């Protein structure tokens, strides 16, 4: 078996789980955000989430970037829309997707980070 096949098999066997934050009302804000986008954007997001699931913390630029001064990472869906999904790695090879938005300025707006912080706090308090 070649090195590439071995490496591919190892990556597939070690997939990360993608979990969407669920609020107290039973809604999934990130999923709902994605669902409202046009088909082309949805497709790009799904492909990028698939990469995150396969490569986990080894996935790098341009797909992911650390959000400075926080424990969050942003999943970067590049193109005309500049879509971002804030997430965090939690125990057990799990990524928790907390907040999705369209980035319109260079720096990630504080209100977007605040939304992710509040959702993470809620997630942890409810043990969801």
N, CA, C and O atoms as a GROMACS GRO file, in nm:
protein
  512
    1UNK      N    1   0.086  -0.118   0.000
    1UNK     CA    2   0.000   0.000   0.000
    1UNK      C    3   0.090   0.123   0.000
    1UNK      O    4   0.182   0.132   0.080
    2UNK      N    5   0.064   0.219  -0.089
    2UNK     CA    6   0.144   0.340  -0.099
    2UNK      C    7   0.123   0.434   0.018
    2UNK      O    8   0.026   0.422   0.093
    3UNK      N    9   0.217   0.526   0.033
    3UNK     CA   10   0.210   0.624   0.143
    3UNK      C   11   0.081   0.706   0.135
    3UNK      O   12   0.018   0.730   0.237
    4UNK      N   13   0.042   0.748   0.014
    4UNK     CA   14  -0.080   0.829   0.000
    4UNK      C   15  -0.202   0.752   0.048
    4UNK      O   16  -0.287   0.809   0.117
    5UNK      N   17  -0.212   0.623   0.012
    5UNK     CA   18  -0.328   0.543   0.055
    5UNK      C   19  -0.330   0.527   0.206
    5UNK      O   20  -0.436   0.531   0.268
    6UNK      N   21  -0.213   0.508   0.265
    6UNK     CA   22  -0.206   0.494   0.410
    6UNK      C   23  -0.249   0.624   0.477
    6UNK      O   24  -0.328   0.623   0.571
    7UNK      N   25  -0.197   0.736   0.428
    7UNK     CA   26  -0.231   0.867   0.485
    7UNK      C   27  -0.380   0.895   0.469
    7UNK      O   28  -0.444   0.943   0.562
    8UNK      N   29  -0.436   0.866   0.353
    8UNK     CA   30  -0.579   0.888   0.329
    8UNK      C   31  -0.663   0.803   0.422
    8UNK      O   32  -0.763   0.849   0.477
    9UNK      N   33  -0.623   0.679   0.439
    9UNK     CA   34  -0.697   0.588   0.526
    9UNK      C   35  -0.692   0.637   0.671
    9UNK      O   36  -0.792   0.630   0.742
   10UNK      N   37  -0.576   0.686   0.714
   10UNK     CA   38  -0.563   0.737   0.850
   10UNK      C   39  -0.653   0.857   0.870
   10UNK      O   40  -0.718   0.869   0.973
   11UNK      N   41  -0.657   0.949   0.772
   11UNK     CA   42  -0.742   1.067   0.785
   11UNK      C   43  -0.889   1.029   0.792
   11UNK      O   44  -0.962   1.083   0.874
   12UNK      N   45  -0.932   0.938   0.708
   12UNK     CA   46  -1.071   0.898   0.706
   12UNK      C   47  -1.110   0.831   0.837
   12UNK      O   48  -1.219   0.854   0.888
   13UNK      N   49  -1.021   0.750   0.893
   13UNK     CA   50  -1.050   0.682   1.019
   13UNK      C   51  -1.053   0.778   1.137
   13UNK      O   52  -1.107   0.745   1.242
   14UNK      N   53  -0.996   0.894   1.122
   14UNK     CA   54  -0.986   0.989   1.232
   14UNK      C   55  -1.070   1.113   1.208
   14UNK      O   56  -1.032   1.222   1.251
   15UNK      N   57  -1.182   1.100   1.142
   15UNK     CA   58  -1.267   1.216   1.113
   15UNK      C   59  -1.311   1.285   1.241
   15UNK      O   60  -1.330   1.223   1.346
   16UNK      N   61  -1.327   1.415   1.229
   16UNK     CA   62  -1.380   1.495   1.338
   16UNK      C   63  -1.532   1.500   1.323
   16UNK      O   64  -1.585   1.489   1.213
   17UNK      N   65  -1.600   1.517   1.433
   17UNK     CA   66  -1.745   1.534   1.431
   17UNK      C   67  -1.778   1.682   1.426
   17UNK      O   68  -1.717   1.763   1.495
   18UNK      N   69  -1.875   1.716   1.343
   18UNK     CA   70  -1.920   1.854   1.331
   18UNK      C   71  -2.055   1.863   1.402
   18UNK      O   72  -2.149   1.791   1.368
   19UNK      N   73  -2.063   1.951   1.502
   19UNK     CA   74  -2.186   1.970   1.578
   19UNK      C   75  -2.232   2.114   1.560
   19UNK      O   76  -2.154   2.208   1.574
   20UNK      N   77  -2.359   2.129   1.530
   20UNK     CA   78  -2.419   2.262   1.517
   20UNK      C   79  -2.476   2.302   1.652
   20UNK      O   80  -2.547   2.224   1.716
   21UNK      N   81  -2.446   2.423   1.696
   21UNK     CA   82  -2.503   2.475   1.820
   21UNK      C   83  -2.655   2.474   1.809
   21UNK      O   84  -2.711   2.515   1.708
   22UNK      N   85  -2.721   2.428   1.915
   22UNK     CA   86  -2.867   2.424   1.923
   22UNK      C   87  -2.910   2.511   2.040
   22UNK      O   88  -2.868   2.489   2.153
   23UNK      N   89  -2.996   2.610   2.012
   23UNK     CA   90  -3.037   2.699   2.121
   23UNK      C   91  -3.147   2.636   2.205
   23UNK      O   92  -3.194   2.526   2.175
   24UNK      N   93  -3.188   2.706   2.309
   24UNK     CA   94  -3.285   2.654   2.404
   24UNK      C   95  -3.422   2.629   2.338
   24UNK      O   96  -3.500   2.549   2.388
   25UNK      N   97  -3.449   2.697   2.228
   25UNK     CA   98  -3.575   2.678   2.154
   25UNK      C   99  -3.569   2.560   2.058
   25UNK      O  100  -3.668   2.528   1.991
   26UNK      N  101  -3.452   2.496   2.050
   26UNK     CA  102  -3.436   2.381   1.961
   26UNK      C  103  -3.398   2.419   1.819
   26UNK      O  104  -3.400   2.335   1.730
   27UNK      N  105  -3.363   2.544   1.799
   27UNK     CA  106  -3.322   2.591   1.666
   27UNK      C  107  -3.170   2.578   1.650
   27UNK      O  108  -3.096   2.580   1.748
   28UNK      N  109  -3.128   2.566   1.525
   28UNK     CA  110  -2.986   2.556   1.491
   28UNK      C  111  -2.949   2.680   1.409
   28UNK      O  112  -2.962   2.679   1.287
   29UNK      N  113  -2.903   2.789   1.475
   29UNK     CA  114  -2.879   2.915   1.405
   29UNK      C  115  -2.780   2.907   1.288
   29UNK      O  116  -2.802   2.970   1.185
   30UNK      N  117  -2.674   2.829   1.302
   30UNK     CA  118  -2.576   2.820   1.192
   30UNK      C  119  -2.638   2.746   1.074
   30UNK      O  120  -2.623   2.787   0.959
   31UNK      N  121  -2.706   2.637   1.103
   31UNK     CA  122  -2.773   2.562   0.997
   31UNK      C  123  -2.876   2.649   0.927
   31UNK      O  124  -2.886   2.648   0.804
   32UNK      N  125  -2.953   2.725   1.005
   32UNK     CA  126  -3.055   2.814   0.947
   32UNK      C  127  -2.990   2.923   0.861
   32UNK      O  128  -3.042   2.958   0.755
   33UNK      N  129  -2.877   2.976   0.907
   33UNK     CA  130  -2.802   3.076   0.830
   33UNK      C  131  -2.760   3.019   0.695
   33UNK      O  132  -2.779   3.082   0.590
   34UNK      N  133  -2.704   2.899   0.698
   34UNK     CA  134  -2.659   2.834   0.574
   34UNK      C  135  -2.776   2.806   0.482
   34UNK      O  136  -2.767   2.827   0.361
   35UNK      N  137  -2.886   2.759   0.538
   35UNK     CA  138  -3.003   2.721   0.461
   35UNK      C  139  -3.064   2.839   0.384
   35UNK      O  140  -3.126   2.820   0.280
   36UNK      N  141  -3.046   2.959   0.435
   36UNK     CA  142  -3.104   3.079   0.371
   36UNK      C  143  -3.018   3.133   0.255
   36UNK      O  144  -3.061   3.221   0.182
   37UNK      N  145  -2.899   3.080   0.240
   37UNK     CA  146  -2.809   3.128   0.135
   37UNK      C  147  -2.842   3.063   0.001
   37UNK      O  148  -2.912   2.962  -0.005
   38UNK      N  149  -2.789   3.122  -0.106
   38UNK     CA  150  -2.811   3.066  -0.239
   38UNK      C  151  -2.736   2.933  -0.254
   38UNK      O  152  -2.642   2.905  -0.179
   39UNK      N  153  -2.776   2.855  -0.350
   39UNK     CA  154  -2.724   2.719  -0.370
   39UNK      C  155  -2.571   2.716  -0.385
   39UNK      O  156  -2.506   2.628  -0.329
   40UNK      N  157  -2.515   2.809  -0.459
   40UNK     CA  158  -2.370   2.811  -0.481
   40UNK      C  159  -2.295   2.832  -0.349
   40UNK      O  160  -2.194   2.766  -0.324
   41UNK      N  161  -2.344   2.922  -0.266
   41UNK     CA  162  -2.281   2.948  -0.136
   41UNK      C  163  -2.296   2.827  -0.045
   41UNK      O  164  -2.201   2.790   0.024
   42UNK      N  165  -2.413   2.766  -0.044
   42UNK     CA  166  -2.435   2.645   0.037
   42UNK      C  167  -2.335   2.537  -0.002
   42UNK      O  168  -2.277   2.471   0.085
   43UNK      N  169  -2.316   2.518  -0.130
   43UNK     CA  170  -2.225   2.416  -0.180
   43UNK      C  171  -2.083   2.442  -0.132
   43UNK      O  172  -2.014   2.349  -0.089
   44UNK      N  173  -2.038   2.568  -0.139
   44UNK     CA  174  -1.904   2.604  -0.092
   44UNK      C  175  -1.889   2.576   0.057
   44UNK      O  176  -1.786   2.525   0.102
   45UNK      N  177  -1.992   2.609   0.133
   45UNK     CA  178  -1.988   2.588   0.278
   45UNK      C  179  -1.980   2.439   0.309
   45UNK      O  180  -1.897   2.396   0.390
   46UNK      N  181  -2.063   2.360   0.245
   46UNK     CA  182  -2.064   2.216   0.268
   46UNK      C  183  -1.927   2.156   0.235
   46UNK      O  184  -1.876   2.072   0.310
   47UNK      N  185  -1.869   2.198   0.124
   47UNK     CA  186  -1.736   2.148   0.086
   47UNK      C  187  -1.630   2.185   0.190
   47UNK      O  188  -1.543   2.104   0.222
   48UNK      N  189  -1.638   2.307   0.242
   48UNK     CA  190  -1.540   2.352   0.341
   48UNK      C  191  -1.560   2.280   0.475
   48UNK      O  192  -1.463   2.245   0.542
   49UNK      N  193  -1.685   2.257   0.513
   49UNK     CA  194  -1.713   2.181   0.636
   49UNK      C  195  -1.663   2.037   0.620
   49UNK      O  196  -1.610   1.979   0.715
   50UNK      N  197  -1.679   1.981   0.501
   50UNK     CA  198  -1.626   1.846   0.475
   50UNK      C  199  -1.475   1.841   0.495
   50UNK      O  200  -1.423   1.746   0.552
   51UNK      N  201  -1.404   1.944   0.448
   51UNK     CA  202  -1.259   1.952   0.468
   51UNK      C  203  -1.225   1.958   0.616
   51UNK      O  204  -1.130   1.893   0.662
   52UNK      N  205  -1.302   2.037   0.692
   52UNK     CA  206  -1.279   2.048   0.836
   52UNK      C  207  -1.300   1.913   0.905
   52UNK      O  208  -1.225   1.876   0.995
   53UNK      N  209  -1.402   1.842   0.862
   53UNK     CA  210  -1.432   1.710   0.918
   53UNK      C  211  -1.318   1.611   0.891
   53UNK      O  212  -1.282   1.531   0.978
   54UNK      N  213  -1.262   1.616   0.772
   54UNK     CA  214  -1.156   1.522   0.732
   54UNK      C  215  -1.021   1.559   0.793
   54UNK      O  216  -0.953   1.474   0.850
   55UNK      N  217  -0.982   1.686   0.781
   55UNK     CA  218  -0.847   1.727   0.822
   55UNK      C  219  -0.839   1.781   0.964
   55UNK      O  220  -0.730   1.792   1.020
   56UNK      N  221  -0.953   1.815   1.023
   56UNK     CA  222  -0.955   1.862   1.162
   56UNK      C  223  -0.863   1.979   1.186
   56UNK      O  224  -0.860   2.075   1.109
   57UNK      N  225  -0.788   1.970   1.296
   57UNK     CA  226  -0.701   2.081   1.335
   57UNK      C  227  -0.584   2.100   1.239
   57UNK      O  228  -0.511   2.198   1.249
   58UNK      N  229  -0.565   2.008   1.148
   58UNK     CA  230  -0.457   2.020   1.048
   58UNK      C  231  -0.499   2.105   0.929
   58UNK      O  232  -0.414   2.141   0.847
   59UNK      N  233  -0.628   2.136   0.918
   59UNK     CA  234  -0.675   2.221   0.808
   59UNK      C  235  -0.623   2.362   0.833
   59UNK      O  236  -0.639   2.416   0.943
   60UNK      N  237  -0.563   2.420   0.732
   60UNK     CA  238  -0.504   2.553   0.749
   60UNK      C  239  -0.560   2.652   0.649
   60UNK      O  240  -0.666   2.633   0.590
   61UNK      N  241  -0.483   2.761   0.632
   61UNK     CA  242  -0.519   2.866   0.540
   61UNK      C  243  -0.529   2.808   0.399
   61UNK      O  244  -0.454   2.717   0.365
   62UNK      N  245  -0.617   2.857   0.318
   62UNK     CA  246  -0.705   2.972   0.341
   62UNK      C  247  -0.840   2.935   0.403
   62UNK      O  248  -0.929   3.020   0.413
   63UNK      N  249  -0.857   2.811   0.443
   63UNK     CA  250  -0.988   2.764   0.488
   63UNK      C  251  -1.021   2.802   0.632
   63UNK      O  252  -1.138   2.825   0.664
   64UNK      N  253  -0.922   2.809   0.718
   64UNK     CA  254  -0.946   2.844   0.857
   64UNK      C  255  -0.845   2.949   0.904
   64UNK      O  256  -0.734   2.959   0.851
   65UNK      N  257  -0.888   3.025   1.003
   65UNK     CA  258  -0.800   3.127   1.059
   65UNK      C  259  -0.840   3.148   1.204
   65UNK      O  260  -0.959   3.152   1.236
   66UNK      N  261  -0.741   3.162   1.293
   66UNK     CA  262  -0.766   3.189   1.434
   66UNK      C  263  -0.820   3.330   1.447
   66UNK      O  264  -0.772   3.422   1.382
   67UNK      N  265  -0.921   3.347   1.532
   67UNK     CA  266  -0.974   3.480   1.560
   67UNK      C  267  -0.893   3.536   1.675
   67UNK      O  268  -0.900   3.488   1.788
   68UNK      N  269  -0.816   3.638   1.647
   68UNK     CA  270  -0.722   3.697   1.742
   68UNK      C  271  -0.792   3.735   1.873
   68UNK      O  272  -0.898   3.797   1.873
   69UNK      N  273  -0.728   3.698   1.984
   69UNK     CA  274  -0.778   3.736   2.115
   69UNK      C  275  -0.895   3.652   2.167
   69UNK      O  276  -0.956   3.687   2.268
   70UNK      N  277  -0.926   3.542   2.098
   70UNK     CA  278  -1.037   3.456   2.139
   70UNK      C  279  -0.994   3.310   2.130
   70UNK      O  280  -0.884   3.280   2.084
   71UNK      N  281  -1.080   3.222   2.172
   71UNK     CA  282  -1.056   3.079   2.155
   71UNK      C  283  -1.120   3.026   2.030
   71UNK      O  284  -1.121   2.905   2.006
   72UNK      N  285  -1.175   3.116   1.948
   72UNK     CA  286  -1.249   3.076   1.829
   72UNK      C  287  -1.162   3.072   1.704
   72UNK      O  288  -1.058   3.137   1.693
   73UNK      N  289  -1.210   2.993   1.612
   73UNK     CA  290  -1.154   2.988   1.477
   73UNK      C  291  -1.265   3.027   1.382
   73UNK      O  292  -1.383   3.010   1.413
   74UNK      N  293  -1.227   3.079   1.266
   74UNK     CA  294  -1.330   3.107   1.166
   74UNK      C  295  -1.307   3.017   1.045
   74UNK      O  296  -1.197   3.008   0.991
   75UNK      N  297  -1.414   2.953   1.006
   75UNK     CA  298  -1.415   2.876   0.883
   75UNK      C  299  -1.440   2.978   0.774
   75UNK      O  300  -1.541   3.049   0.778
   76UNK      N  301  -1.351   2.987   0.678
   76UNK     CA  302  -1.354   3.093   0.577
   76UNK      C  303  -1.404   3.037   0.445
   76UNK      O  304  -1.336   2.956   0.381
   77UNK      N  305  -1.520   3.081   0.405
   77UNK     CA  306  -1.574   3.042   0.276
   77UNK      C  307  -1.548   3.162   0.185
   77UNK      O  308  -1.615   3.265   0.193
   78UNK      N  309  -1.451   3.144   0.099
   78UNK     CA  310  -1.403   3.256   0.018
   78UNK      C  311  -1.485   3.272  -0.109
   78UNK      O  312  -1.553   3.180  -0.154
   79UNK      N  313  -1.476   3.390  -0.164
   79UNK     CA  314  -1.551   3.421  -0.284
   79UNK      C  315  -1.615   3.558  -0.266
   79UNK      O  316  -1.576   3.635  -0.178
   80UNK      N  317  -1.711   3.586  -0.347
   80UNK     CA  318  -1.777   3.716  -0.344
   80UNK      C  319  -1.848   3.746  -0.213
   80UNK      O  320  -1.860   3.863  -0.175
   81UNK      N  321  -1.895   3.645  -0.144
   81UNK     CA  322  -1.975   3.666  -0.023
   81UNK      C  323  -1.894   3.680   0.106
   81UNK      O  324  -1.942   3.741   0.201
   82UNK      N  325  -1.773   3.625   0.110
   82UNK     CA  326  -1.691   3.626   0.232
   82UNK      C  327  -1.769   3.576   0.354
   82UNK      O  328  -1.784   3.648   0.453
   83UNK      N  329  -1.817   3.455   0.346
   83UNK     CA  330  -1.894   3.394   0.453
   83UNK      C  331  -1.799   3.339   0.558
   83UNK      O  332  -1.695   3.282   0.525
   84UNK      N  333  -1.835   3.356   0.684
   84UNK     CA  334  -1.755   3.305   0.794
   84UNK      C  335  -1.844   3.227   0.890
   84UNK      O  336  -1.961   3.260   0.910
   85UNK      N  337  -1.786   3.122   0.946
   85UNK     CA  338  -1.854   3.045   1.051
   85UNK      C  339  -1.756   3.034   1.167
   85UNK      O  340  -1.647   2.977   1.153
   86UNK      N  341  -1.795   3.088   1.282
   86UNK     CA  342  -1.711   3.080   1.400
   86UNK      C  343  -1.735   2.947   1.469
   86UNK      O  344  -1.849   2.904   1.486
   87UNK      N  345  -1.624   2.883   1.509
   87UNK     CA  346  -1.634   2.752   1.573
   87UNK      C  347  -1.523   2.735   1.676
   87UNK      O  348  -1.430   2.815   1.684
   88UNK      N  349  -1.536   2.628   1.752
   88UNK     CA  350  -1.437   2.595   1.854
   88UNK      C  351  -1.422   2.444   1.858
   88UNK      O  352  -1.518   2.370   1.834
   89UNK      N  353  -1.303   2.398   1.888
   89UNK     CA  354  -1.280   2.254   1.908
   89UNK      C  355  -1.314   2.221   2.052
   89UNK      O  356  -1.270   2.290   2.145
   90UNK      N  357  -1.393   2.116   2.071
   90UNK     CA  358  -1.425   2.072   2.206
   90UNK      C  359  -1.381   1.927   2.223
   90UNK      O  360  -1.338   1.864   2.126
   91UNK      N  361  -1.391   1.876   2.340
   91UNK     CA  362  -1.342   1.742   2.374
   91UNK      C  363  -1.397   1.634   2.281
   91UNK      O  364  -1.512   1.638   2.238
   92UNK      N  365  -1.311   1.538   2.250
   92UNK     CA  366  -1.355   1.420   2.175
   92UNK      C  367  -1.359   1.439   2.025
   92UNK      O  368  -1.446   1.383   1.958
   93UNK      N  369  -1.265   1.515   1.971
   93UNK     CA  370  -1.256   1.536   1.826
   93UNK      C  371  -1.386   1.592   1.769
   93UNK      O  372  -1.441   1.542   1.671
   94UNK      N  373  -1.434   1.698   1.834
   94UNK     CA  374  -1.560   1.760   1.795
   94UNK      C  375  -1.538   1.908   1.769
   94UNK      O  376  -1.471   1.977   1.846
   95UNK      N  377  -1.594   1.956   1.660
   95UNK     CA  378  -1.598   2.100   1.632
   95UNK      C  379  -1.741   2.146   1.654
   95UNK      O  380  -1.835   2.086   1.600
   96UNK      N  381  -1.758   2.251   1.731
   96UNK     CA  382  -1.889   2.310   1.757
   96UNK      C  383  -1.902   2.437   1.674
   96UNK      O  384  -1.832   2.535   1.698
   97UNK      N  385  -1.993   2.435   1.576
   97UNK     CA  386  -2.019   2.552   1.493
   97UNK      C  387  -2.115   2.642   1.567
   97UNK      O  388  -2.227   2.602   1.599
   98UNK      N  389  -2.073   2.766   1.595
   98UNK     CA  390  -2.148   2.855   1.682
   98UNK      C  391  -2.223   2.966   1.611
   98UNK      O  392  -2.335   3.000   1.649
   99UNK      N  393  -2.161   3.025   1.509
   99UNK     CA  394  -2.222   3.144   1.449
   99UNK      C  395  -2.176   3.161   1.305
   99UNK      O  396  -2.056   3.150   1.275
  100UNK      N  397  -2.269   3.189   1.217
  100UNK     CA  398  -2.238   3.216   1.077
  100UNK      C  399  -2.279   3.357   1.038
  100UNK      O  400  -2.382   3.407   1.084
  101UNK      N  401  -2.199   3.420   0.955
  101UNK     CA  402  -2.230   3.557   0.911
  101UNK      C  403  -2.153   3.589   0.783
  101UNK      O  404  -2.059   3.518   0.746
  102UNK      N  405  -2.194   3.696   0.718
  102UNK     CA  406  -2.123   3.745   0.600
  102UNK      C  407  -2.032   3.858   0.646
  102UNK      O  408  -2.078   3.958   0.702
  103UNK      N  409  -1.905   3.840   0.623
  103UNK     CA  410  -1.804   3.937   0.669
  103UNK      C  411  -1.795   4.051   0.569
  103UNK      O  412  -1.769   4.029   0.450
  104UNK      N  413  -1.817   4.173   0.618
  104UNK     CA  414  -1.819   4.289   0.529
  104UNK      C  415  -1.703   4.384   0.552
  104UNK      O  416  -1.682   4.477   0.474
  105UNK      N  417  -1.627   4.361   0.660
  105UNK     CA  418  -1.512   4.446   0.691
  105UNK      C  419  -1.390   4.358   0.716
  105UNK      O  420  -1.404   4.237   0.737
  106UNK      N  421  -1.272   4.418   0.715
  106UNK     CA  422  -1.147   4.344   0.730
  106UNK      C  423  -1.142   4.264   0.861
  106UNK      O  424  -1.114   4.144   0.860
  107UNK      N  425  -1.169   4.331   0.971
  107UNK     CA  426  -1.160   4.268   1.103
  107UNK      C  427  -1.296   4.208   1.140
  107UNK      O  428  -1.400   4.266   1.109
  108UNK      N  429  -1.294   4.092   1.206
  108UNK     CA  430  -1.419   4.031   1.250
  108UNK      C  431  -1.488   4.122   1.351
  108UNK      O  432  -1.429   4.153   1.455
  109UNK      N  433  -1.611   4.166   1.322
  109UNK     CA  434  -1.681   4.257   1.413
  109UNK      C  435  -1.702   4.197   1.552
  109UNK      O  436  -1.729   4.077   1.566
  110UNK      N  437  -1.690   4.281   1.654
  110UNK     CA  438  -1.704   4.237   1.792
  110UNK      C  439  -1.842   4.178   1.818
  110UNK      O  440  -1.855   4.085   1.898
  111UNK      N  441  -1.945   4.230   1.754
  111UNK     CA  442  -2.081   4.178   1.777
  111UNK      C  443  -2.093   4.033   1.729
  111UNK      O  444  -2.169   3.954   1.786
  112UNK      N  445  -2.018   3.997   1.625
  112UNK     CA  446  -2.020   3.859   1.576
  112UNK      C  447  -1.950   3.767   1.675
  112UNK      O  448  -1.995   3.655   1.700
  113UNK      N  449  -1.839   3.814   1.729
  113UNK     CA  450  -1.766   3.737   1.830
  113UNK      C  451  -1.852   3.723   1.955
  113UNK      O  452  -1.857   3.616   2.016
  114UNK      N  453  -1.918   3.833   1.993
  114UNK     CA  454  -2.004   3.830   2.113
  114UNK      C  455  -2.116   3.727   2.098
  114UNK      O  456  -2.149   3.658   2.194
  115UNK      N  457  -2.173   3.716   1.979
  115UNK     CA  458  -2.277   3.616   1.954
  115UNK      C  459  -2.221   3.476   1.978
  115UNK      O  460  -2.286   3.394   2.042
  116UNK      N  461  -2.102   3.449   1.926
  116UNK     CA  462  -2.039   3.318   1.944
  116UNK      C  463  -2.010   3.292   2.092
  116UNK      O  464  -2.029   3.180   2.140
  117UNK      N  465  -1.963   3.394   2.164
  117UNK     CA  466  -1.932   3.380   2.306
  117UNK      C  467  -2.060   3.345   2.383
  117UNK      O  468  -2.058   3.255   2.468
  118UNK      N  469  -2.169   3.415   2.355
  118UNK     CA  470  -2.296   3.389   2.425
  118UNK      C  471  -2.347   3.248   2.395
  118UNK      O  472  -2.397   3.180   2.485
  119UNK      N  473  -2.335   3.205   2.272
  119UNK     CA  474  -2.381   3.071   2.236
  119UNK      C  475  -2.296   2.963   2.301
  119UNK      O  476  -2.348   2.861   2.345
  120UNK      N  477  -2.165   2.986   2.308
  120UNK     CA  478  -2.077   2.889   2.374
  120UNK      C  479  -2.110   2.881   2.523
  120UNK      O  480  -2.114   2.772   2.580
  121UNK      N  481  -2.133   2.996   2.584
  121UNK     CA  482  -2.170   3.000   2.726
  121UNK      C  483  -2.300   2.923   2.748
  121UNK      O  484  -2.310   2.843   2.842
  122UNK      N  485  -2.398   2.946   2.664
  122UNK     CA  486  -2.526   2.876   2.673
  122UNK      C  487  -2.507   2.726   2.655
  122UNK      O  488  -2.563   2.646   2.730
  123UNK      N  489  -2.428   2.688   2.556
  123UNK     CA  490  -2.399   2.547   2.528
  123UNK      C  491  -2.340   2.479   2.651
  123UNK      O  492  -2.382   2.369   2.689
  124UNK      N  493  -2.244   2.544   2.713
  124UNK     CA  494  -2.176   2.486   2.830
  124UNK      C  495  -2.268   2.481   2.952
  124UNK      O  496  -2.265   2.384   3.028
  125UNK      N  497  -2.348   2.585   2.971
  125UNK     CA  498  -2.439   2.588   3.086
  125UNK      C  499  -2.544   2.478   3.078
  125UNK      O  500  -2.581   2.418   3.179
  126UNK      N  501  -2.592   2.454   2.960
  126UNK     CA  502  -2.697   2.352   2.942
  126UNK      C  503  -2.638   2.214   2.925
  126UNK      O  504  -2.712   2.115   2.923
  127UNK      N  505  -2.507   2.204   2.911
  127UNK     CA  506  -2.443   2.074   2.891
  127UNK      C  507  -2.490   2.008   2.764
  127UNK      O  508  -2.496   1.886   2.754
  128UNK      N  509  -2.522   2.092   2.665
  128UNK     CA  510  -2.579   2.042   2.538
  128UNK      C  511  -2.479   1.971   2.452
  128UNK      O  512  -2.513   1.924   2.343
   0.00000   0.00000   0.00000
